Amino acid sequence: MTVAQTFSPRKHRLLATAAFVLLFWIIAVLLVIAAEQLFRHAEPWMSVAAKTIAIVATAFAYMRIAAPGATLDHALGVGAMWLVLVIVVEVAVSMHIGRAWFQLLGSPDSALRNVLLVAWIAAPALFAKYTE
């Protein structure tokens, strides 16, 4: 098997998509952590609003730069993957530091956490191509 056969256009596109999903997720995570640090002493709704804006802005950038013709299915898949990665990171960091760490989703005792859960999943879908 040659190198050209190993990296077919379909495999290349899948690898590129996965790389972009991960790259833009990292950007969103960094922006969310920055928003948390910026609004740490403010009202909780202000922190959640800033985090939501960061997630939506990153989703907009992803959909326009990395997946300009993406469908709603693709966008929801990306959003679901972003949420899974966020949950895995929060659990891993919490286990590593030995205490709860809720920078990306917010505290479980806050109803505002639901806003961030929905934002991680739905933000890319806001910018998807809708076909009839």
C-alpha positions in Angstrom: 0.0 0.0 0.0 1.4 3.4 -1.0 1.3 6.6 1.0 -1.3 8.0 -1.5 -3.6 5.0 -0.8 -3.2 5.4 3.0 -4.2 9.0 3.0 -7.2 9.0 0.6 -9.1 12.3 0.2 -11.8 11.1 2.5 -9.4 10.1 5.3 -7.6 13.4 4.8 -10.9 15.4 5.1 -11.9 13.4 8.2 -8.5 14.1 9.8 -8.7 17.8 8.9 -12.2 18.1 10.3 -11.2 16.4 13.6 -8.2 18.7 13.9 -10.4 21.8 13.3 -13.0 20.6 15.8 -10.3 20.1 18.4 -8.5 23.4 17.6 -11.7 25.5 17.8 -12.7 23.7 21.0 -9.4 24.6 22.6 -9.9 28.2 21.6 -13.4 28.1 23.1 -12.1 26.6 26.3 -9.4 29.2 26.7 -11.9 32.0 26.1 -14.3 30.5 28.6 -11.6 30.2 31.3 -10.6 33.8 30.6 -14.2 34.9 31.0 -14.4 33.0 34.3 -11.3 34.7 35.5 -12.5 38.1 34.4 -16.0 37.8 35.9 -15.0 35.8 39.0 -16.1 38.4 41.5 -19.1 39.7 39.4 -22.7 38.4 39.5 -22.9 34.7 38.3 -25.2 35.6 35.4 -22.5 38.0 34.0 -19.9 35.1 34.0 -22.4 32.8 32.3 -23.2 35.5 29.7 -19.5 36.1 28.9 -18.9 32.3 28.7 -21.9 31.9 26.4 -20.7 34.7 24.1 -17.3 33.1 23.9 -18.7 29.8 23.0 -21.1 31.2 20.4 -18.3 33.4 18.9 -16.0 30.4 18.6 -18.8 28.3 17.0 -19.3 31.1 14.5 -15.7 31.1 13.6 -15.5 27.3 13.3 -18.6 27.2 11.1 -17.4 30.0 8.8 -13.7 29.0 8.6 -13.5 25.3 9.0 -17.0 24.1 7.9 -18.6 26.8 5.7 -21.0 24.4 4.0 -21.8 22.2 7.0 -25.3 20.9 7.7 -27.2 20.9 10.9 -26.2 17.3 11.5 -22.5 18.2 11.3 -23.0 21.2 13.6 -24.9 19.3 16.2 -22.2 16.6 16.1 -19.5 19.1 16.7 -21.5 20.7 19.5 -22.0 17.2 21.1 -18.3 16.5 20.8 -17.4 19.8 22.4 -19.7 19.0 25.3 -18.2 15.5 25.7 -14.7 17.0 25.7 -15.7 19.6 28.3 -17.1 17.0 30.6 -14.1 14.8 30.3 -11.7 17.7 31.0 -13.7 18.8 34.0 -13.7 15.3 35.5 -10.0 14.8 34.7 -9.0 18.1 36.2 -11.2 17.6 39.3 -9.6 14.2 39.8 -6.1 15.6 39.3 -6.4 18.5 41.7 -8.5 16.6 44.3 -11.4 19.0 44.4 -14.3 20.1 42.2 -13.4 22.2 39.2 -16.3 23.8 37.3 -14.6 26.4 35.1 -16.2 25.2 31.8 -19.7 24.3 32.8 -20.3 26.0 36.0 -21.3 24.7 39.4 -23.9 21.8 39.4 -25.9 23.6 42.1 -26.6 26.6 39.7 -29.4 26.6 37.3 -27.2 28.8 35.0 -25.2 25.6 34.3 -28.0 24.6 31.9 -27.3 27.6 29.8 -23.7 26.5 29.3 -24.7 22.9 28.6 -27.0 24.0 25.8 -24.5 26.6 24.5 -21.8 24.0 24.0 -24.2 21.8 22.0 -26.3 24.3 20.1 -23.9 27.1 19.3 -22.5 25.5 16.1 -26.0 24.8 15.0 -26.9 28.5 15.0 -24.6 28.9 12.0 -25.3 25.7 10.0 -26.7 25.7 6.5 -30.3 24.7 6.6 -31.5 22.8 3.6 -35.0 21.9 2.7 
